Amino acid sequence: GKTTITAQQISYIVSQVESELKQGEQTEFESKTIGNLVAKQLKKMDKVAYIRFASVFRRFVDVEDFEKEVKKLL
């Protein structure tokens, strides 16, 4: 089935993740950390989207690849 994540929901997820990251002292994060936060948000919204994201995300070893994919989504 197709996921029903809207552009609005994506920007909500992004802002949630950003505010979680900003709570800490760190300014640099591993893509793994960011991916886990995104996954956590998606899980609340849409299980199918969450599963897809999680399976794709695990294949990214390289942060640049990950960022490229994220940009495609936005």
C-alpha positions in Angstrom: 0.0 0.0 0.0 1.0 3.6 -0.5 1.9 5.7 2.4 -0.2 8.6 3.3 2.5 10.9 4.7 1.8 14.5 3.6 4.3 17.2 3.0 2.9 18.9 6.1 3.7 15.8 8.1 7.2 15.7 6.7 7.9 19.2 7.8 6.4 18.5 11.2 8.8 15.5 11.5 11.7 17.6 10.5 10.9 20.3 13.0 10.4 17.8 15.8 13.7 16.2 15.0 15.4 19.6 14.9 14.1 20.7 18.2 15.1 17.3 19.8 18.6 17.8 18.5 18.8 21.4 19.6 18.0 20.4 23.2 21.5 18.9 23.6 24.9 20.5 23.7 26.1 18.8 20.5 26.1 20.6 17.2 27.1 17.6 15.1 25.2 14.4 15.0 25.6 11.0 13.5 23.2 10.2 10.7 22.2 7.2 12.8 20.9 9.5 15.6 18.9 11.7 13.1 17.6 8.6 11.4 16.4 7.1 14.7 14.6 10.3 15.6 12.9 10.5 12.2 11.9 6.8 12.5 10.4 7.5 16.0 8.3 10.3 14.6 7.2 8.3 11.5 6.2 5.4 13.7 3.6 7.5 15.5 2.1 8.6 12.1 2.2 5.8 9.6 3.5 2.3 10.2 4.0 1.6 6.5 6.1 4.7 6.0 8.0 3.9 9.2 8.9 0.4 8.0 9.9 1.7 4.5 12.1 4.4 6.0 13.7 2.0 8.5 14.6 -0.5 5.8 16.0 2.1 3.5 17.8 3.9 6.2 19.7 0.8 7.3 21.2 0.7 3.9 22.8 4.1 4.2 26.3 4.0 5.4 27.3 7.3 4.1 25.8 10.5 5.5 26.0 12.2 2.1 23.9 9.5 0.5 21.4 9.9 3.3 21.2 13.6 2.9 20.7 13.2 -0.9 17.8 10.9 -0.3 16.2 13.2 2.3 16.5 16.1 -0.2 14.7 14.0 -2.8 11.9 13.5 -0.3 11.5 17.2 0.5 
